[in-house]
Amino acid sequence: MDIVPFTAACAAPALHIARQLYDREREFVKELPPVMSTDLFPDLAGMAKNGLGVAAYNGDEMVGYWCVLDPFANAFCSTDAVGVFSPMGANGAIGPAREETYAKMYQAGAQKWAQAGASSHAVCLYAHDAPIQRLLFYNGFGMRCMDAIRPVDTPPPTACPGYRLQELTGNDRLAVQPFSHLLDEHMAASPTFLRRPAESAAAFAARVLPSSVRYFAAFVHQATAPQKQEQIAAFLGLEAGSGETFLTNLPHTQHICGAYCLPGHRGKGLYQSLLYYTLRKLRQEGYTHLGVDYESINPTALHFWPKHFGVYTHSLVRRIDEHSLE
């Protein structure tokens, strides 16, 4: 087996492997939609330009490839590390020696990434590719994130007395801003330890109001009070194209970009009701799929999302000793 630099000429056979591996994951995750063209897959020829990818060949046959995006500062937006990331479809291997192929590709690729100053190495693998995940665990990787998807079907209404569900529109979307801080605090706490800079009210408004971000909210219903005075107990945000896999760019697909429920309102079926309410709205509008990505190190998310979505990726990350970069 020869490990060589990944060039633009490697893109076509690599995409053939990528297509095989996606179709294989569909055998496990029935919620995954068919992808009729590789045009949606990562631009591997473009990724070859940074010179950080590798390919594995047995003679003239490509048996594996591993490309990464350009190195970026503040990996996960919460560290001082420079990171590289290989998204879904940007890595893969076929044949009977897949584990050996990945091991050799990582050894060659990681040397390049360290020389480029990247101490955080992240890779998105298909959720049911257990042999490669095990191989990377042996190489010091741990799980960090998951991607999941489901059809936009019409689930039955779920009664949750005492709450009113509604989509927020226009400037009413700004009512979600305090919840973004609560979500930040939740993510910064143990065991997630994901501390990101807080977004000011002005920055939140500047980001949300001109955008297509949608928010659905559950209000604590008070029959004797005006709706304007009802308090939000939970919210769910949507933004097409905001996910981290190429499926987020499929037509008629939406993606969850934020979710939070006040602790005092958990355990009542409220968030399931809000999710199903959102699904029914999307179905009426002609959407076919809804995606979500979340940290596997966030126990609240790990408990909820797999109940309602099919998990199709596991993203793994390794943090190497920064002294190795000197």
N, C-alpha and C positions, 0 to 999 in steps of 0.2 A: 504494500500500500504506500502510495506517495502522497504527501501533503504539500500542496502548492498554493501560491497566492491566488485569491479569487479575483478574476478579471471579468470584464464585460462579456468575454466569450464563454464564460462559465454560466451565464444567466439562463440560457435556454435549457440545458440539462438540469439545472438546479430547480427551475420552475416545474419541470416534469416530476421531480422528486416531491416538491412541495404539494403538487396536486394529489399525488398518491397518498401522502400522509394525511391531508385534509379529508379525503374520501374515507380513509381508514378510521379516523376519529368519528366520522358520521355514523359508522357502524355501531359505535358505543353510545353516542349522544344523538338520539332521534330528533331532538329539537333543532339541530343544526340545519340550516337551509342548504340546498344545492347551490354550488357556485359554478355557473356554466362557462365562465371565461377566467383565465389567469390574469386578465387585465387588472383585477382588484387586488391581486397579490402584491407584496412589496416590490418596489422597483429595484431589483437586484443588480441590474446593470448600473444604475445610478449609485447604489451602495458600494459598488466595486471601486468607485473613484477615491475613496478614502484610504485604500490600500490596507485595510485592517481585517479583511475577510480571508478565509482559507477554504480550500476544496480538497477532497480526498478522492484519489483515483486508483482503481485496480486496472493497470494497463490503460486502455483508452476509455474505460467506463467510469463515469463519476459515480461514486457510492456515498458521497456526503459533501456537505458545504455548511459553512457557518459565517454569516455576515453580521456586522453590527452597524448601528447608526454612528454618526460622528460623535466623538467624546463631548460630554456636556458637564458643566459645573453644577454643584449643589444637587447631586444625585438624590432622587426622590423628593426634591425641594425641601429637604430637612436635614441635610448633612453638608459637611465641608468637602466631601469627596468628589472627584471627577469620575464620571461613570460612562460605561458603554452599555448598550442594550441591543439585544437581538430579538426583534418582534416575531410574532407568529408568522410562519412562512419564510423567515429569513435564515432558518437553519433546518437541517434534516439529514437523515442517513437511511440507506436501504441495505439489504443483503444480510447474510447470516452473522456478520461480525460488526453489527451496529454499535455495540458498546465500545469495542476497540476503536472504531472509527471516531466516535465522539471524544474518546479519551485523547487520541492523537491530535484531533483538531483543536481541542481546548488547550493542550500543551503548546501548540504552535501559535494559536490565536492569542492566548493570554500573554505570551511574550511580547507580541506586538502592542497589545493594549497597555501593558505596564510601561513599555517604552514611550507610549503616547501620553503617559501620566494618569491613566485610569486605574484607580484602586477598587472601584465598584464594578463588578462584572455581573450583568443581569441577562437572563435568557428566558424566553417564553416557549414552553413546551406544551404539547397536547396532554391533557389531563390523564389520559389512559395509556400513556407511553411509560409504563412503570420501569422497564429496564434502564432507560436513559436517565430517568429521574434518580434511580438508585445509584447509577454510575456517578452522577454529578454530586449526589450527597457524599459519596466517598471522596470526591474532589473538593469538599469543603463548602458546597452550596447548601442553602436552606430555602425553604419555601417562603414566599413573601406575598404574592398576589394571585388572584383567580379571575377568570372571565367566565361569564355564564350568559345564556340566552334562552328565550322561550318564544313560542308563537303567540301572537296577539289574538288569542281566542276570546270567547265570551264566557268568563267564569260566572257562576251564579252569584247574585248579590249576597253579601254576608252582613247580617244585621249586627250593628254595634251601637246599642242605644246610648243616647247622651251625646252623640257627635254628629256634626254636619260636614259633608264632604263637598269640596268646591275647587275648581281651577281658578287661580289668581291671574288676572290680566292687567296689562298696563302698569301704572304706578303701584297698584296693589301688590305687585311682586316684591316690592321693597320690604314688605312685612316679614319676609323670610330672613332678612339680614341678621337679626339677632341670633337666629338658629345656626347661622354659619359659624358664629363664635362658639356656641355650645358644641357643635360638631368638632371644631378645632380642639376644644378642651377635652372632648371624649377621645379623640385620636392621640392627643399628647399624653394621656394617662396610661398607666400600666394595664395590660402588658404590651400595648401597641407602641408607645413611645415614639410617635410620629409628630414632631413639633414643627409646625410651619408658621411663617409670619402671619399675624392676624390681619384681615382685610378691613379697612376702615369703611364706614357707611358710605362715604363719598366714592371710594374706589369700587365698592359693591354696586352702587347705582350706575357708575360709568361703565361697568362691565355688563350689567344685566339689561338695563333699559334699551340700549340699541340692538340687543341680540335677540336670538330666537329661543332663548332659554324659557322653558315653561315650568310653572310650579303648581302642584296640586297640594291642597292643605286639608287637614282635619281640624275642625273647630269644636271646642267644647260648647255644645248647643245649650242655650238658655232660652226657653220658650218665652219668658217674660222680658227678655232684653233685646234691644235692636241688634241685628246681625253685625253692625259695625263695632259693637262692643264685645263680641265673642272673641275668646282667646284661642290662638292656634296651639294645638297639642302635638302635631306632627306635620312634616312636609315631605314631598317627593319631587325632585327636580328632573327635567328631561332636556337633553340637547342632542340633536342628531349630529353624528360625526364626532362625538366627544370621547368615544372609547379608544382603546389601545390596540385593537386588532382590526384587520381589514374588513371584517364583517360590519363594522360600524358605518362603512361607506355604502353598504347595500341600499338600493332604493326601498322605500317604504319601511325603513327601520328607524327606531328611536333608541336612545340610550339614556340610562339613569345617570345623572351627574351629581346627585346629592340626595341624602336621605337622613332623617333624624326624627326620633320620637322622644318626647319628654319622659324621663324615667317613671314618673307617677302614672303614666298612661300606658305603660307596657304590660304585656301579659293579658290583654283583654280582647285580642283579635283586631285591634284598631288598625295596625299597620297592614295587615292582610286585607282589610276592608278598603284602605286607601289604595293599595296596589291594584286590587280588582276593579275599583272604580276607575282608575287610570287606564287599565287595560280595555275596559268597555268603551271609554272615550276614544282611545286610539283605534279600536276596531271600527267604530262608526266613521272614522276619518280615513279608513283605507290602509292603515299600517298593517304589516304582517308579522313583524318581529320586534321584540324589546330585549335589549341587552343591559348588562350591568357588570362592572368590575369592582373588586373590593379587596382589601387586605386580608389574607388568611390569618394574620396575627391579630386581627380585631375579632374577639370572640362573639360580639353581638352580631356582626355581619355574617360570620361563619355559621352561626346558629340559624339565621333567618333565610338568607338568599338561596342556599341549595334546596330548601324545601319547595321553592317555587320556580326555579330555573335549572336548566341543564348545564353543569359545569364542563367546559371544554378545554380550558388551559390552566396550567400551573406555571407561574413565573418564579424562577429561582434566582437567588443572588448570592454572590460571594464577595466578601470584603477582604482583599489581600493586605498584608502589612505594608503601610505606606513607606517604610524604610526601603522596601524593594524598589521604589521608584527613583531613589537617589542615584 
